[in-house]
Amino acid sequence: MMTVMSCITNEHNLLLVSVAALICLFGSAITLRLLNRAVSASGGQRFGWQFLAAVAGGGGVWTTHFVAVLAYEPSAPVSFDPVLTLLSLVIAMGGLVASFSVSGIRANRMFAPLGGAVVGLSYSAMHYTGMFAYSVNGVG
């Protein structure tokens, strides 16, 4: 545990870590408010609110992740593959669209946990895709 705390306090820009935490907080609040609108809607409007919530939520999680990665200050120069970076954003948003669509099915109580599993898998895929986009350039 001390190694993790030492890494955060000594190898990260704490201002950017704080910004990432605020983005996460506000992104979550906005996503929940939009989902609350989706619950009271029906048909195409329901999907529209779910889609908007997925864009906000996926964008919020992706931005939190990206800013937290930028907060890390390695001793070597780094770069990002733009295609993989954007793909990680699409994965986060697309995973939330699928998750909200699945969890919004009211016919069976098992759809909510299934939706949670979909969002967990999509965030994991977003993280790994984003980290594949991260390249530490050798010092030579």
N, CA, C and O atoms as CSV, one atom per row, in Angstrom:
chain,resi,resn,atom,element,x,y,z
A,1,MET,N,N,0.827,-1.203,0.000
A,1,MET,CA,C,0.000,0.000,0.000
A,1,MET,C,C,0.868,1.262,0.000
A,1,MET,O,O,0.537,2.245,-0.662
A,2,MET,N,N,1.952,1.231,0.727
A,2,MET,CA,C,2.814,2.417,0.769
A,2,MET,C,C,3.445,2.691,-0.592
A,2,MET,O,O,3.691,3.847,-0.937
A,3,THR,N,N,3.709,1.645,-1.364
A,3,THR,CA,C,4.274,1.843,-2.690
A,3,THR,C,C,3.294,2.589,-3.587
A,3,THR,O,O,3.699,3.472,-4.344
A,4,VAL,N,N,2.008,2.245,-3.512
A,4,VAL,CA,C,0.988,2.930,-4.308
A,4,VAL,C,C,0.891,4.388,-3.881
A,4,VAL,O,O,0.886,5.284,-4.725
A,5,MET,N,N,0.815,4.631,-2.583
A,5,MET,CA,C,0.719,6.014,-2.086
A,5,MET,C,C,1.967,6.811,-2.436
A,5,MET,O,O,1.876,7.986,-2.794
A,6,SER,N,N,3.125,6.181,-2.336
A,6,SER,CA,C,4.370,6.858,-2.690
A,6,SER,C,C,4.388,7.214,-4.171
A,6,SER,O,O,4.829,8.299,-4.552
A,7,CYS,N,N,3.904,6.288,-5.007
A,7,CYS,CA,C,3.846,6.553,-6.447
A,7,CYS,C,C,2.925,7.736,-6.741
A,7,CYS,O,O,3.260,8.607,-7.543
A,8,ILE,N,N,1.773,7.760,-6.092
A,8,ILE,CA,C,0.816,8.848,-6.339
A,8,ILE,C,C,1.383,10.182,-5.877
A,8,ILE,O,O,1.289,11.176,-6.598
A,9,THR,N,N,1.966,10.218,-4.690
A,9,THR,CA,C,2.434,11.502,-4.148
A,9,THR,C,C,3.754,11.972,-4.755
A,9,THR,O,O,3.998,13.176,-4.830
A,10,ASN,N,N,4.607,11.046,-5.190
A,10,ASN,CA,C,5.932,11.436,-5.676
A,10,ASN,C,C,6.078,11.436,-7.194
A,10,ASN,O,O,6.960,12.110,-7.725
A,11,GLU,N,N,5.226,10.691,-7.901
A,11,GLU,CA,C,5.401,10.555,-9.342
A,11,GLU,C,C,4.211,11.077,-10.144
A,11,GLU,O,O,4.123,10.841,-11.349
A,12,HIS,N,N,3.310,11.775,-9.488
A,12,HIS,CA,C,2.132,12.321,-10.168
A,12,HIS,C,C,1.995,13.810,-9.863
A,12,HIS,O,O,2.383,14.280,-8.793
A,13,ASN,N,N,1.446,14.527,-10.807
A,13,ASN,CA,C,1.094,15.919,-10.607
A,13,ASN,C,C,-0.227,15.918,-9.825
A,13,ASN,O,O,-1.275,15.578,-10.373
A,14,LEU,N,N,-0.173,16.297,-8.552
A,14,LEU,CA,C,-1.352,16.197,-7.687
A,14,LEU,C,C,-2.472,17.139,-8.115
A,14,LEU,O,O,-3.641,16.864,-7.842
A,15,LEU,N,N,-2.140,18.237,-8.777
A,15,LEU,CA,C,-3.185,19.122,-9.302
A,15,LEU,C,C,-4.002,18.383,-10.372
A,15,LEU,O,O,-5.231,18.451,-10.373
A,16,LEU,N,N,-3.322,17.682,-11.275
A,16,LEU,CA,C,-4.036,16.937,-12.308
A,16,LEU,C,C,-4.807,15.751,-11.724
A,16,LEU,O,O,-5.882,15.412,-12.217
A,17,VAL,N,N,-4.272,15.127,-10.688
A,17,VAL,CA,C,-5.004,14.048,-10.023
A,17,VAL,C,C,-6.291,14.609,-9.422
A,17,VAL,O,O,-7.340,13.969,-9.493
A,18,SER,N,N,-6.214,15.794,-8.835
A,18,SER,CA,C,-7.397,16.448,-8.268
A,18,SER,C,C,-8.401,16.812,-9.361
A,18,SER,O,O,-9.608,16.659,-9.173
A,19,VAL,N,N,-7.909,17.289,-10.493
A,19,VAL,CA,C,-8.787,17.611,-11.628
A,19,VAL,C,C,-9.490,16.347,-12.109
A,19,VAL,O,O,-10.686,16.374,-12.399
A,20,ALA,N,N,-8.754,15.236,-12.195
A,20,ALA,CA,C,-9.358,13.962,-12.609
A,20,ALA,C,C,-10.459,13.541,-11.640
A,20,ALA,O,O,-11.510,13.060,-12.065
A,21,ALA,N,N,-10.223,13.721,-10.341
A,21,ALA,CA,C,-11.243,13.363,-9.347
A,21,ALA,C,C,-12.489,14.236,-9.496
A,21,ALA,O,O,-13.607,13.735,-9.367
A,22,LEU,N,N,-12.317,15.524,-9.765
A,22,LEU,CA,C,-13.465,16.413,-9.968
A,22,LEU,C,C,-14.231,16.047,-11.241
A,22,LEU,O,O,-15.462,16.074,-11.255
A,23,ILE,N,N,-13.513,15.709,-12.296
A,23,ILE,CA,C,-14.167,15.288,-13.536
A,23,ILE,C,C,-14.996,14.041,-13.274
A,23,ILE,O,O,-16.124,13.929,-13.753
A,24,CYS,N,N,-14.443,13.110,-12.519
A,24,CYS,CA,C,-15.167,11.880,-12.181
A,24,CYS,C,C,-16.436,12.196,-11.395
A,24,CYS,O,O,-17.498,11.644,-11.683
A,25,LEU,N,N,-16.335,13.065,-10.421
A,25,LEU,CA,C,-17.477,13.435,-9.590
A,25,LEU,C,C,-18.583,14.101,-10.418
A,25,LEU,O,O,-19.745,13.703,-10.341
A,26,PHE,N,N,-18.220,15.105,-11.201
A,26,PHE,CA,C,-19.209,15.816,-12.002
A,26,PHE,C,C,-19.760,14.942,-13.131
A,26,PHE,O,O,-20.952,15.001,-13.432
A,27,GLY,N,N,-18.905,14.138,-13.752
A,27,GLY,CA,C,-19.367,13.239,-14.805
A,27,GLY,C,C,-20.378,12.229,-14.285
A,27,GLY,O,O,-21.361,11.920,-14.957
A,28,SER,N,N,-20.130,11.718,-13.081
A,28,SER,CA,C,-21.068,10.769,-12.473
A,28,SER,C,C,-22.406,11.434,-12.171
A,28,SER,O,O,-23.464,10.865,-12.439
A,29,ALA,N,N,-22.354,12.628,-11.617
A,29,ALA,CA,C,-23.582,13.342,-11.272
A,29,ALA,C,C,-24.410,13.645,-12.519
A,29,ALA,O,O,-25.628,13.467,-12.515
A,30,ILE,N,N,-23.761,14.096,-13.569
A,30,ILE,CA,C,-24.473,14.414,-14.814
A,30,ILE,C,C,-25.068,13.149,-15.416
A,30,ILE,O,O,-26.211,13.157,-15.875
A,31,THR,N,N,-24.302,12.063,-15.418
A,31,THR,CA,C,-24.792,10.799,-15.971
A,31,THR,C,C,-26.021,10.315,-15.214
A,31,THR,O,O,-26.995,9.885,-15.832
A,32,LEU,N,N,-25.990,10.378,-13.897
A,32,LEU,CA,C,-27.132,9.932,-13.093
A,32,LEU,C,C,-28.362,10.803,-13.327
A,32,LEU,O,O,-29.483,10.295,-13.360
A,33,ARG,N,N,-28.166,12.088,-13.486
A,33,ARG,CA,C,-29.319,12.966,-13.774
A,33,ARG,C,C,-29.931,12.635,-15.124
A,33,ARG,O,O,-31.154,12.626,-15.261
A,34,LEU,N,N,-29.100,12.363,-16.121
A,34,LEU,CA,C,-29.614,12.007,-17.438
A,34,LEU,C,C,-30.317,10.651,-17.405
A,34,LEU,O,O,-31.351,10.471,-18.049
A,35,LEU,N,N,-29.763,9.705,-16.662
A,35,LEU,CA,C,-30.423,8.396,-16.535
A,35,LEU,C,C,-31.758,8.514,-15.818
A,35,LEU,O,O,-32.700,7.784,-16.129
A,36,ASN,N,N,-31.841,9.419,-14.871
A,36,ASN,CA,C,-33.108,9.656,-14.177
A,36,ASN,C,C,-34.169,10.132,-15.170
A,36,ASN,O,O,-35.335,9.757,-15.053
A,37,ARG,N,N,-33.782,10.942,-16.130
A,37,ARG,CA,C,-34.713,11.379,-17.178
A,37,ARG,C,C,-35.140,10.206,-18.050
A,37,ARG,O,O,-36.292,10.133,-18.478
A,38,ALA,N,N,-34.205,9.281,-18.314
A,38,ALA,CA,C,-34.508,8.122,-19.153
A,38,ALA,C,C,-35.535,7.214,-18.499
A,38,ALA,O,O,-36.364,6.621,-19.188
A,39,VAL,N,N,-35.492,7.099,-17.182
A,39,VAL,CA,C,-36.421,6.217,-16.470
A,39,VAL,C,C,-37.864,6.656,-16.667
A,39,VAL,O,O,-38.760,5.819,-16.778
A,40,SER,N,N,-38.092,7.959,-16.710
A,40,SER,CA,C,-39.462,8.459,-16.848
A,40,SER,C,C,-39.910,8.589,-18.303
A,40,SER,O,O,-41.067,8.919,-18.563
A,41,ALA,N,N,-39.010,8.335,-19.251
A,41,ALA,CA,C,-39.350,8.440,-20.676
A,41,ALA,C,C,-39.712,7.065,-21.223
A,41,ALA,O,O,-39.526,6.047,-20.558
A,42,SER,N,N,-40.228,7.056,-22.434
A,42,SER,CA,C,-40.553,5.778,-23.080
A,42,SER,C,C,-40.198,5.841,-24.555
A,42,SER,O,O,-40.037,6.918,-25.128
A,43,GLY,N,N,-40.079,4.653,-25.164
A,43,GLY,CA,C,-39.830,4.561,-26.592
A,43,GLY,C,C,-38.521,5.189,-27.023
A,43,GLY,O,O,-37.475,4.999,-26.402
A,44,GLY,N,N,-38.613,5.952,-28.119
A,44,GLY,CA,C,-37.437,6.601,-28.679
A,44,GLY,C,C,-36.820,7.626,-27.753
A,44,GLY,O,O,-35.601,7.799,-27.729
A,45,GLN,N,N,-37.668,8.314,-26.984
A,45,GLN,CA,C,-37.130,9.291,-26.037
A,45,GLN,C,C,-36.297,8.612,-24.965
A,45,GLN,O,O,-35.270,9.147,-24.547
A,46,ARG,N,N,-36.729,7.432,-24.512
A,46,ARG,CA,C,-35.967,6.691,-23.502
A,46,ARG,C,C,-34.565,6.382,-24.031
A,46,ARG,O,O,-33.568,6.619,-23.349
A,47,PHE,N,N,-34.501,5.843,-25.275
A,47,PHE,CA,C,-33.196,5.535,-25.851
A,47,PHE,C,C,-32.363,6.808,-26.023
A,47,PHE,O,O,-31.151,6.791,-25.806
A,48,GLY,N,N,-33.007,7.909,-26.413
A,48,GLY,CA,C,-32.291,9.177,-26.571
A,48,GLY,C,C,-31.634,9.629,-25.271
A,48,GLY,O,O,-30.476,10.046,-25.272
A,49,TRP,N,N,-32.366,9.547,-24.166
A,49,TRP,CA,C,-31.798,9.920,-22.866
A,49,TRP,C,C,-30.704,8.945,-22.449
A,49,TRP,O,O,-29.690,9.356,-21.885
A,50,GLN,N,N,-30.902,7.646,-22.724
A,50,GLN,CA,C,-29.863,6.667,-22.403
A,50,GLN,C,C,-28.606,6.931,-23.225
A,50,GLN,O,O,-27.492,6.837,-22.711
A,51,PHE,N,N,-28.787,7.262,-24.502
A,51,PHE,CA,C,-27.643,7.558,-25.358
A,51,PHE,C,C,-26.896,8.787,-24.849
A,51,PHE,O,O,-25.668,8.784,-24.772
A,52,LEU,N,N,-27.631,9.827,-24.506
A,52,LEU,CA,C,-27.006,11.044,-23.987
A,52,LEU,C,C,-26.279,10.762,-22.671
A,52,LEU,O,O,-25.185,11.279,-22.443
A,53,ALA,N,N,-26.882,9.947,-21.809
A,53,ALA,CA,C,-26.228,9.570,-20.554
A,53,ALA,C,C,-24.956,8.765,-20.825
A,53,ALA,O,O,-23.959,8.913,-20.119
A,54,ALA,N,N,-24.997,7.913,-21.851
A,54,ALA,CA,C,-23.823,7.118,-22.199
A,54,ALA,C,C,-22.688,8.000,-22.735
A,54,ALA,O,O,-21.517,7.766,-22.433
A,55,VAL,N,N,-23.040,8.998,-23.521
A,55,VAL,CA,C,-22.029,9.929,-24.026
A,55,VAL,C,C,-21.403,10.698,-22.858
A,55,VAL,O,O,-20.183,10.847,-22.787
A,56,ALA,N,N,-22.242,11.179,-21.953
A,56,ALA,CA,C,-21.725,11.914,-20.785
A,56,ALA,C,C,-20.917,10.999,-19.870
A,56,ALA,O,O,-19.823,11.357,-19.433
A,57,GLY,N,N,-21.458,9.822,-19.584
A,57,GLY,CA,C,-20.774,8.902,-18.674
A,57,GLY,C,C,-19.500,8.336,-19.256
A,57,GLY,O,O,-18.465,8.312,-18.590
A,58,GLY,N,N,-19.568,7.875,-20.505
A,58,GLY,CA,C,-18.369,7.350,-21.151
A,58,GLY,C,C,-17.312,8.421,-21.323
A,58,GLY,O,O,-16.125,8.179,-21.103
A,59,GLY,N,N,-17.754,9.617,-21.722
A,59,GLY,CA,C,-16.811,10.735,-21.853
A,59,GLY,C,C,-16.208,11.131,-20.523
A,59,GLY,O,O,-15.026,11.466,-20.444
A,60,GLY,N,N,-17.024,11.094,-19.469
A,60,GLY,CA,C,-16.519,11.442,-18.140
A,60,GLY,C,C,-15.503,10.438,-17.628
A,60,GLY,O,O,-14.465,10.822,-17.088
A,61,VAL,N,N,-15.795,9.156,-17.793
A,61,VAL,CA,C,-14.861,8.118,-17.346
A,61,VAL,C,C,-13.579,8.168,-18.180
A,61,VAL,O,O,-12.477,8.069,-17.640
A,62,TRP,N,N,-13.726,8.321,-19.486
A,62,TRP,CA,C,-12.556,8.380,-20.356
A,62,TRP,C,C,-11.692,9.601,-20.013
A,62,TRP,O,O,-10.468,9.496,-19.934
A,63,THR,N,N,-12.325,10.742,-19.812
A,63,THR,CA,C,-11.574,11.953,-19.484
A,63,THR,C,C,-10.885,11.822,-18.135
A,63,THR,O,O,-9.740,12.246,-17.976
A,64,THR,N,N,-11.577,11.237,-17.163
A,64,THR,CA,C,-10.954,10.986,-15.853
A,64,THR,C,C,-9.707,10.129,-16.038
A,64,THR,O,O,-8.647,10.440,-15.494
A,65,HIS,N,N,-9.836,9.056,-16.803
A,65,HIS,CA,C,-8.711,8.156,-17.047
A,65,HIS,C,C,-7.575,8.878,-17.765
A,65,HIS,O,O,-6.414,8.751,-17.378
A,66,PHE,N,N,-7.908,9.638,-18.813
A,66,PHE,CA,C,-6.886,10.309,-19.605
A,66,PHE,C,C,-6.150,11.366,-18.786
A,66,PHE,O,O,-4.925,11.464,-18.864
A,67,VAL,N,N,-6.876,12.152,-18.008
A,67,VAL,CA,C,-6.228,13.178,-17.183
A,67,VAL,C,C,-5.357,12.524,-16.104
A,67,VAL,O,O,-4.271,13.018,-15.798
A,68,ALA,N,N,-5.832,11.414,-15.530
A,68,ALA,CA,C,-5.025,10.702,-14.535
A,68,ALA,C,C,-3.743,10.156,-15.164
A,68,ALA,O,O,-2.686,10.178,-14.533
A,69,VAL,N,N,-3.828,9.669,-16.400
A,69,VAL,CA,C,-2.625,9.203,-17.095
A,69,VAL,C,C,-1.686,10.376,-17.359
A,69,VAL,O,O,-0.471,10.249,-17.208
A,70,LEU,N,N,-2.240,11.500,-17.748
A,70,LEU,CA,C,-1.404,12.695,-17.975
A,70,LEU,C,C,-0.748,13.184,-16.685
A,70,LEU,O,O,0.308,13.815,-16.722
A,71,ALA,N,N,-1.378,12.891,-15.542
A,71,ALA,CA,C,-0.827,13.315,-14.256
A,71,ALA,C,C,0.452,12.558,-13.909
A,71,ALA,O,O,1.287,13.056,-13.153
A,72,TYR,N,N,0.604,11.362,-14.459
A,72,TYR,CA,C,1.817,10.578,-14.194
A,72,TYR,C,C,2.998,11.254,-14.863
A,72,TYR,O,O,2.926,11.631,-16.032
A,73,GLU,N,N,4.080,11.405,-14.124
A,73,GLU,CA,C,5.265,12.101,-14.624
A,73,GLU,C,C,6.457,11.137,-14.662
A,73,GLU,O,O,7.270,11.110,-13.739
A,74,PRO,N,N,6.553,10.342,-15.746
A,74,PRO,CA,C,7.676,9.404,-15.843
A,74,PRO,C,C,8.969,10.143,-16.156
A,74,PRO,O,O,8.954,11.318,-16.523
A,75,SER,N,N,10.070,9.452,-16.010
A,75,SER,CA,C,11.362,10.091,-16.277
A,75,SER,C,C,11.731,10.057,-17.757
A,75,SER,O,O,12.756,10.615,-18.150
A,76,ALA,N,N,10.913,9.412,-18.578
A,76,ALA,CA,C,11.166,9.339,-20.020
A,76,ALA,C,C,10.006,10.006,-20.766
A,76,ALA,O,O,8.892,10.090,-20.248
A,77,PRO,N,N,10.279,10.477,-21.981
A,77,PRO,CA,C,9.193,11.071,-22.766
A,77,PRO,C,C,8.147,10.026,-23.167
A,77,PRO,O,O,8.465,8.854,-23.372
A,78,VAL,N,N,6.901,10.476,-23.272
A,78,VAL,CA,C,5.805,9.576,-23.643
A,78,VAL,C,C,5.049,10.155,-24.831
A,78,VAL,O,O,5.142,11.345,-25.133
A,79,SER,N,N,4.294,9.277,-25.501
A,79,SER,CA,C,3.424,9.716,-26.587
A,79,SER,C,C,2.178,8.842,-26.568
A,79,SER,O,O,2.124,7.829,-25.871
A,80,PHE,N,N,1.173,9.251,-27.348
A,80,PHE,CA,C,-0.096,8.541,-27.420
A,80,PHE,C,C,-0.430,8.252,-28.870
A,80,PHE,O,O,-0.288,9.118,-29.733
A,81,ASP,N,N,-0.873,7.041,-29.134
A,81,ASP,CA,C,-1.368,6.692,-30.461
A,81,ASP,C,C,-2.763,7.300,-30.580
A,81,ASP,O,O,-3.648,6.929,-29.809
A,82,PRO,N,N,-2.989,8.221,-31.517
A,82,PRO,CA,C,-4.287,8.902,-31.580
A,82,PRO,C,C,-5.452,7.976,-31.923
A,82,PRO,O,O,-6.557,8.171,-31.417
A,83,VAL,N,N,-5.229,6.974,-32.769
A,83,VAL,CA,C,-6.312,6.067,-33.149
A,83,VAL,C,C,-6.750,5.229,-31.947
A,83,VAL,O,O,-7.945,5.107,-31.680
A,84,LEU,N,N,-5.794,4.654,-31.226
A,84,LEU,CA,C,-6.138,3.850,-30.049
A,84,LEU,C,C,-6.739,4.711,-28.940
A,84,LEU,O,O,-7.620,4.258,-28.210
A,85,THR,N,N,-6.266,5.948,-28.812
A,85,THR,CA,C,-6.818,6.847,-27.790
A,85,THR,C,C,-8.284,7.137,-28.075
A,85,THR,O,O,-9.116,7.072,-27.170
A,86,LEU,N,N,-8.609,7.457,-29.326
A,86,LEU,CA,C,-10.009,7.705,-29.689
A,86,LEU,C,C,-10.846,6.426,-29.616
A,86,LEU,O,O,-12.017,6.469,-29.239
A,87,LEU,N,N,-10.250,5.297,-29.974
A,87,LEU,CA,C,-10.964,4.028,-29.873
A,87,LEU,C,C,-11.348,3.747,-28.421
A,87,LEU,O,O,-12.431,3.224,-28.159
A,88,SER,N,N,-10.474,4.088,-27.481
A,88,SER,CA,C,-10.795,3.864,-26.063
A,88,SER,C,C,-12.004,4.710,-25.643
A,88,SER,O,O,-12.805,4.273,-24.817
A,89,LEU,N,N,-12.139,5.907,-26.200
A,89,LEU,CA,C,-13.315,6.745,-25.920
A,89,LEU,C,C,-14.579,6.104,-26.489
A,89,LEU,O,O,-15.608,6.054,-25.817
A,90,VAL,N,N,-14.502,5.622,-27.709
A,90,VAL,CA,C,-15.653,4.980,-28.346
A,90,VAL,C,C,-16.066,3.728,-27.570
A,90,VAL,O,O,-17.258,3.459,-27.416
A,91,ILE,N,N,-15.097,2.969,-27.085
A,91,ILE,CA,C,-15.395,1.771,-26.303
A,91,ILE,C,C,-16.147,2.142,-25.021
A,91,ILE,O,O,-17.119,1.478,-24.660
A,92,ALA,N,N,-15.707,3.193,-24.335
A,92,ALA,CA,C,-16.382,3.607,-23.102
A,92,ALA,C,C,-17.817,4.037,-23.368
A,92,ALA,O,O,-18.730,3.630,-22.649
A,93,MET,N,N,-18.022,4.851,-24.386
A,93,MET,CA,C,-19.372,5.318,-24.705
A,93,MET,C,C,-20.252,4.181,-25.231
A,93,MET,O,O,-21.398,4.037,-24.805
A,94,GLY,N,N,-19.724,3.380,-26.147
A,94,GLY,CA,C,-20.490,2.269,-26.697
A,94,GLY,C,C,-20.863,1.238,-25.641
A,94,GLY,O,O,-21.967,0.693,-25.655
A,95,GLY,N,N,-19.944,0.976,-24.731
A,95,GLY,CA,C,-20.231,0.041,-23.651
A,95,GLY,C,C,-21.346,0.539,-22.753
A,95,GLY,O,O,-22.169,-0.246,-22.283
A,96,LEU,N,N,-21.376,1.850,-22.514
A,96,LEU,CA,C,-22.456,2.401,-21.695
A,96,LEU,C,C,-23.789,2.380,-22.420
A,96,LEU,O,O,-24.822,2.137,-21.797
A,97,VAL,N,N,-23.790,2.628,-23.718
A,97,VAL,CA,C,-25.045,2.527,-24.480
A,97,VAL,C,C,-25.596,1.115,-24.341
A,97,VAL,O,O,-26.779,0.930,-24.059
A,98,ALA,N,N,-24.743,0.127,-24.539
A,98,ALA,CA,C,-25.177,-1.278,-24.418
A,98,ALA,C,C,-25.632,-1.577,-22.996
A,98,ALA,O,O,-26.658,-2.227,-22.795
A,99,SER,N,N,-24.882,-1.111,-22.020
A,99,SER,CA,C,-25.222,-1.370,-20.623
A,99,SER,C,C,-26.559,-0.755,-20.233
A,99,SER,O,O,-27.387,-1.415,-19.605
A,100,PHE,N,N,-26.774,0.498,-20.600
A,100,PHE,CA,C,-28.029,1.166,-20.256
A,100,PHE,C,C,-29.207,0.520,-20.982
A,100,PHE,O,O,-30.302,0.415,-20.430
A,101,SER,N,N,-28.976,0.091,-22.218
A,101,SER,CA,C,-30.050,-0.568,-22.962
A,101,SER,C,C,-30.422,-1.899,-22.308
A,101,SER,O,O,-31.603,-2.210,-22.152
A,102,VAL,N,N,-29.421,-2.674,-21.929
A,102,VAL,CA,C,-29.673,-3.973,-21.297
A,102,VAL,C,C,-30.291,-3.791,-19.915
A,102,VAL,O,O,-31.279,-4.448,-19.588
A,103,SER,N,N,-29.725,-2.916,-19.110
A,103,SER,CA,C,-30.215,-2.759,-17.734
A,103,SER,C,C,-31.579,-2.075,-17.695
A,103,SER,O,O,-32.276,-2.153,-16.683
A,104,GLY,N,N,-31.970,-1.408,-18.776
A,104,GLY,CA,C,-33.275,-0.751,-18.819
A,104,GLY,C,C,-34.419,-1.684,-19.156
A,104,GLY,O,O,-35.583,-1.288,-19.092
A,105,ILE,N,N,-34.099,-2.928,-19.518
A,105,ILE,CA,C,-35.155,-3.906,-19.805
A,105,ILE,C,C,-35.789,-4.306,-18.481
A,105,ILE,O,O,-35.102,-4.781,-17.576
A,106,ARG,N,N,-37.081,-4.118,-18.371
A,106,ARG,CA,C,-37.762,-4.340,-17.090
A,106,ARG,C,C,-38.413,-5.721,-16.958
A,106,ARG,O,O,-39.012,-6.025,-15.926
A,107,ALA,N,N,-38.303,-6.548,-17.983
A,107,ALA,CA,C,-38.990,-7.838,-17.954
A,107,ALA,C,C,-38.422,-8.784,-16.903
A,107,ALA,O,O,-39.130,-9.671,-16.426
A,108,ASN,N,N,-37.158,-8.608,-16.535
A,108,ASN,CA,C,-36.521,-9.525,-15.611
A,108,ASN,C,C,-35.503,-8.761,-14.766
A,108,ASN,O,O,-34.793,-7.895,-15.278
A,109,ARG,N,N,-35.432,-9.076,-13.492
A,109,ARG,CA,C,-34.506,-8.382,-12.590
A,109,ARG,C,C,-33.043,-8.699,-12.870
A,109,ARG,O,O,-32.162,-8.007,-12.360
A,110,MET,N,N,-32.765,-9.712,-13.656
A,110,MET,CA,C,-31.385,-10.094,-13.954
A,110,MET,C,C,-30.731,-9.165,-14.975
A,110,MET,O,O,-29.516,-9.218,-15.170
A,111,PHE,N,N,-31.518,-8.323,-15.621
A,111,PHE,CA,C,-30.932,-7.445,-16.628
A,111,PHE,C,C,-30.082,-6.331,-16.000
A,111,PHE,O,O,-29.126,-5.868,-16.622
A,112,ALA,N,N,-30.414,-5.898,-14.791
A,112,ALA,CA,C,-29.608,-4.860,-14.134
A,112,ALA,C,C,-28.190,-5.357,-13.840
A,112,ALA,O,O,-27.234,-4.661,-14.183
A,113,PRO,N,N,-28.009,-6.534,-13.216
A,113,PRO,CA,C,-26.642,-7.021,-13.010
A,113,PRO,C,C,-25.905,-7.290,-14.326
A,113,PRO,O,O,-24.695,-7.087,-14.420
A,114,LEU,N,N,-26.641,-7.746,-15.331
A,114,LEU,CA,C,-26.022,-7.975,-16.637
A,114,LEU,C,C,-25.530,-6.651,-17.225
A,114,LEU,O,O,-24.441,-6.588,-17.796
A,115,GLY,N,N,-26.332,-5.600,-17.084
A,115,GLY,CA,C,-25.907,-4.269,-17.536
A,115,GLY,C,C,-24.675,-3.794,-16.780
A,115,GLY,O,O,-23.784,-3.177,-17.364
A,116,GLY,N,N,-24.621,-4.078,-15.486
A,116,GLY,CA,C,-23.442,-3.719,-14.690
A,116,GLY,C,C,-22.200,-4.455,-15.160
A,116,GLY,O,O,-21.111,-3.882,-15.205
A,117,ALA,N,N,-22.363,-5.727,-15.511
A,117,ALA,CA,C,-21.232,-6.496,-16.026
A,117,ALA,C,C,-20.748,-5.923,-17.358
A,117,ALA,O,O,-19.545,-5.858,-17.612
A,118,VAL,N,N,-21.689,-5.511,-18.203
A,118,VAL,CA,C,-21.323,-4.930,-19.504
A,118,VAL,C,C,-20.530,-3.640,-19.301
A,118,VAL,O,O,-19.528,-3.420,-19.982
A,119,VAL,N,N,-20.961,-2.794,-18.383
A,119,VAL,CA,C,-20.230,-1.542,-18.168
A,119,VAL,C,C,-18.857,-1.818,-17.563
A,119,VAL,O,O,-17.884,-1.147,-17.904
A,120,GLY,N,N,-18.773,-2.792,-16.675
A,120,GLY,CA,C,-17.470,-3.139,-16.098
A,120,GLY,C,C,-16.503,-3.637,-17.157
A,120,GLY,O,O,-15.336,-3.246,-17.179
A,121,LEU,N,N,-16.992,-4.498,-18.029
A,121,LEU,CA,C,-16.143,-5.014,-19.110
A,121,LEU,C,C,-15.751,-3.908,-20.092
A,121,LEU,O,O,-14.622,-3.878,-20.581
A,122,SER,N,N,-16.677,-3.011,-20.373
A,122,SER,CA,C,-16.352,-1.941,-21.324
A,122,SER,C,C,-15.334,-0.962,-20.727
A,122,SER,O,O,-14.454,-0.477,-21.438
A,123,TYR,N,N,-15.448,-0.672,-19.432
A,123,TYR,CA,C,-14.457,0.216,-18.807
A,123,TYR,C,C,-13.091,-0.446,-18.741
A,123,TYR,O,O,-12.064,0.217,-18.884
A,124,SER,N,N,-13.081,-1.753,-18.525
A,124,SER,CA,C,-11.823,-2.479,-18.538
A,124,SER,C,C,-11.198,-2.431,-19.928
A,124,SER,O,O,-10.000,-2.190,-20.071
A,125,ALA,N,N,-12.019,-2.664,-20.949
A,125,ALA,CA,C,-11.530,-2.598,-22.328
A,125,ALA,C,C,-11.055,-1.189,-22.673
A,125,ALA,O,O,-10.053,-1.025,-23.369
A,126,MET,N,N,-11.775,-0.161,-22.184
A,126,MET,CA,C,-11.352,1.226,-22.410
A,126,MET,C,C,-9.983,1.472,-21.786
A,126,MET,O,O,-9.114,2.084,-22.407
A,127,HIS,N,N,-9.793,0.993,-20.557
A,127,HIS,CA,C,-8.521,1.197,-19.852
A,127,HIS,C,C,-7.369,0.537,-20.609
A,127,HIS,O,O,-6.347,1.175,-20.862
A,128,TYR,N,N,-7.528,-0.727,-20.967
A,128,TYR,CA,C,-6.438,-1.429,-21.634
A,128,TYR,C,C,-6.163,-0.880,-23.026
A,128,TYR,O,O,-5.008,-0.819,-23.447
A,129,THR,N,N,-7.193,-0.484,-23.737
A,129,THR,CA,C,-6.984,0.127,-25.051
A,129,THR,C,C,-6.235,1.447,-24.896
A,129,THR,O,O,-5.317,1.746,-25.660
A,130,GLY,N,N,-6.643,2.240,-23.888
A,130,GLY,CA,C,-5.956,3.505,-23.625
A,130,GLY,C,C,-4.504,3.308,-23.222
A,130,GLY,O,O,-3.640,4.107,-23.584
A,131,MET,N,N,-4.234,2.245,-22.472
A,131,MET,CA,C,-2.857,1.997,-22.060
A,131,MET,C,C,-2.021,1.451,-23.221
A,131,MET,O,O,-0.812,1.681,-23.275
A,132,PHE,N,N,-2.660,0.727,-24.150
A,132,PHE,CA,C,-1.947,0.321,-25.367
A,132,PHE,C,C,-1.579,1.550,-26.194
A,132,PHE,O,O,-0.588,1.526,-26.924
A,133,ALA,N,N,-2.354,2.611,-26.091
A,133,ALA,CA,C,-2.085,3.850,-26.833
A,133,ALA,C,C,-0.925,4.630,-26.215
A,133,ALA,O,O,-0.331,5.490,-26.866
A,134,TYR,N,N,-0.610,4.328,-24.971
A,134,TYR,CA,C,0.434,5.031,-24.210
A,134,TYR,C,C,1.780,4.410,-24.513
A,134,TYR,O,O,1.964,3.207,-24.326
A,135,SER,N,N,2.720,5.210,-24.977
A,135,SER,CA,C,4.031,4.698,-25.350
A,135,SER,C,C,5.121,5.498,-24.654
A,135,SER,O,O,5.184,6.722,-24.770
A,136,VAL,N,N,5.966,4.798,-23.940
A,136,VAL,CA,C,7.117,5.437,-23.294
A,136,VAL,C,C,8.283,5.343,-24.279
A,136,VAL,O,O,8.715,4.252,-24.651
A,137,ASN,N,N,8.773,6.488,-24.686
A,137,ASN,CA,C,9.848,6.540,-25.657
A,137,ASN,C,C,11.187,6.356,-24.960
A,137,ASN,O,O,11.448,6.974,-23.927
A,138,GLY,N,N,12.025,5.514,-25.521
A,138,GLY,CA,C,13.332,5.245,-24.923
A,138,GLY,C,C,14.226,6.468,-24.959
A,138,GLY,O,O,14.145,7.300,-25.863
A,139,VAL,N,N,15.079,6.555,-23.954
A,139,VAL,CA,C,16.059,7.640,-23.892
A,139,VAL,C,C,17.380,7.085,-24.418
A,139,VAL,O,O,17.886,6.086,-23.908
A,140,GLY,N,N,17.928,7.728,-25.425
A,140,GLY,CA,C,19.122,7.129,-26.010
A,140,GLY,C,C,20.141,8.067,-26.362
A,140,GLY,O,O,21.194,7.676,-26.864
